[in-house]
Amino acid sequence: MTYRPGTIKREQLVSMPHPRDPVGAELNELKRELGLLVMEEQERHVKDEMQPH
C-alpha cells in the first residue's frame, strides 16, 4: 500500500515454503526489499506534508 489509503504500490508473491527460516538469506532479502518500499512511502508522505496547502 502507498501512504494514501486504498492505493496498492506492489503485489508480492512469496513462494518460499513453510516453515521459513527467520535467519535465512532469502527471507531477509525479501524483508529488506519490502522495508525499503515502506520507507519510500514514508518519505513521500513527509515530503507531501511539508508542501504548503
MIDOSE-1310 file (N, C-alpha, C; in nm, 2 decimals, decimal comma, always signed):
residues 53
mtyr	+0,08/-0,12/+0,00/+0,00/+0,00/+0,00/+0,09/+0,12/+0,00; +0,04/+0,23/-0,06/+0,10/+0,36/-0,05/+0,05/+0,43/+0,07; +0,11/+0,54/+0,10/+0,07/+0,61/+0,22/-0,07/+0,67/+0,20; -0,12/+0,68/+0,08/-0,25/+0,72/+0,05/-0,34/+0,60/+0,06
pgti	-0,44/+0,60/+0,15/-0,53/+0,48/+0,16/-0,59/+0,43/+0,03; -0,59/+0,30/+0,02/-0,66/+0,24/-0,10/-0,57/+0,23/-0,22; -0,45/+0,27/-0,22/-0,36/+0,26/-0,33/-0,26/+0,15/-0,31; -0,25/+0,05/-0,40/-0,16/-0,06/-0,39/-0,03/-0,02/-0,46
kreq	+0,08/-0,03/-0,40/+0,21/+0,00/-0,46/+0,26/-0,12/-0,54; +0,25/-0,23/-0,48/+0,30/-0,35/-0,54/+0,24/-0,48/-0,47; +0,21/-0,58/-0,56/+0,17/-0,71/-0,50/+0,30/-0,79/-0,50; +0,32/-0,87/-0,40/+0,44/-0,95/-0,38/+0,40/-1,10/-0,36
lvsm	+0,43/-1,18/-0,45/+0,40/-1,33/-0,43/+0,52/-1,38/-0,36; +0,50/-1,45/-0,25/+0,60/-1,51/-0,17/+0,59/-1,66/-0,19; +0,69/-1,72/-0,26/+0,69/-1,86/-0,29/+0,78/-1,95/-0,21; +0,83/-1,89/-0,10/+0,91/-1,97/-0,01/+0,83/-2,07/+0,07
phpr	+0,87/-2,19/+0,09/+0,79/-2,29/+0,16/+0,79/-2,26/+0,31; +0,69/-2,32/+0,38/+0,68/-2,31/+0,52/+0,75/-2,43/+0,58; +0,80/-2,43/+0,69/+0,83/-2,31/+0,77/+0,95/-2,24/+0,71; +0,95/-2,10/+0,72/+1,05/-2,02/+0,67/+1,16/-2,00/+0,77
dpvg	+1,28/-2,00/+0,73/+1,40/-1,98/+0,82/+1,41/-1,83/+0,85; +1,39/-1,79/+0,97/+1,39/-1,65/+1,01/+1,52/-1,58/+0,99; +1,63/-1,66/+0,98/+1,76/-1,60/+0,96/+1,82/-1,64/+0,82; +1,73/-1,70/+0,74/+1,78/-1,73/+0,60/+1,79/-1,61/+0,51
aeln	+1,88/-1,62/+0,42/+1,92/-1,51/+0,33/+1,80/-1,47/+0,24; +1,72/-1,57/+0,19/+1,61/-1,53/+0,10/+1,50/-1,45/+0,17; +1,47/-1,50/+0,29/+1,36/-1,43/+0,37/+1,41/-1,29/+0,41; +1,53/-1,28/+0,45/+1,58/-1,15/+0,50/+1,60/-1,05/+0,38
elkr	+1,63/-1,10/+0,26/+1,63/-1,01/+0,14/+1,49/-0,96/+0,11; +1,39/-1,05/+0,12/+1,26/-1,00/+0,10/+1,21/-0,90/+0,20; +1,25/-0,92/+0,33/+1,21/-0,83/+0,43/+1,28/-0,69/+0,41; +1,41/-0,70/+0,37/+1,48/-0,57/+0,34/+1,41/-0,50/+0,22
elgl	+1,38/-0,57/+0,12/+1,32/-0,51/+0,00/+1,18/-0,44/+0,03; +1,10/-0,52/+0,11/+0,97/-0,46/+0,15/+0,99/-0,35/+0,25; +1,08/-0,35/+0,33/+1,11/-0,24/+0,42/+1,15/-0,12/+0,35; +1,23/-0,13/+0,24/+1,26/-0,01/+0,16/+1,14/+0,05/+0,09
lvme	+1,05/-0,04/+0,05/+0,92/+0,02/-0,01/+0,84/+0,10/+0,09; +0,84/+0,05/+0,21/+0,76/+0,12/+0,32/+0,83/+0,25/+0,35; +0,96/+0,25/+0,36/+1,04/+0,37/+0,39/+1,02/+0,47/+0,28; +1,02/+0,43/+0,16/+1,00/+0,52/+0,04/+0,86/+0,59/+0,05
eqer	+0,76/+0,52/+0,09/+0,63/+0,58/+0,11/+0,63/+0,67/+0,23; +0,70/+0,64/+0,33/+0,71/+0,73/+0,45/+0,77/+0,86/+0,41; +0,88/+0,85/+0,33/+0,95/+0,97/+0,28/+0,85/+1,06/+0,19; +0,78/+0,99/+0,10/+0,68/+1,06/+0,02/+0,58/+1,14/+0,10
hvkd	+0,53/+1,07/+0,21/+0,43/+1,13/+0,30/+0,49/+1,26/+0,37; +0,61/+1,24/+0,42/+0,67/+1,36/+0,49/+0,69/+1,47/+0,39; +0,74/+1,44/+0,27/+0,76/+1,54/+0,16/+0,63/+1,61/+0,13; +0,52/+1,54/+0,11/+0,39/+1,60/+0,08/+0,34/+1,68/+0,19
emqp	+0,36/+1,64/+0,32/+0,31/+1,71/+0,43/+0,38/+1,84/+0,45; +0,50/+1,86/+0,40/+0,58/+1,98/+0,41/+0,55/+2,08/+0,30; +0,47/+2,04/+0,20/+0,43/+2,13/+0,10/+0,32/+2,22/+0,15; +0,33/+2,35/+0,11/+0,22/+2,44/+0,16/+0,09/+2,40/+0,09
h	-0,02/+2,41/+0,17/-0,15/+2,37/+0,12/-0,23/+2,49/+0,08
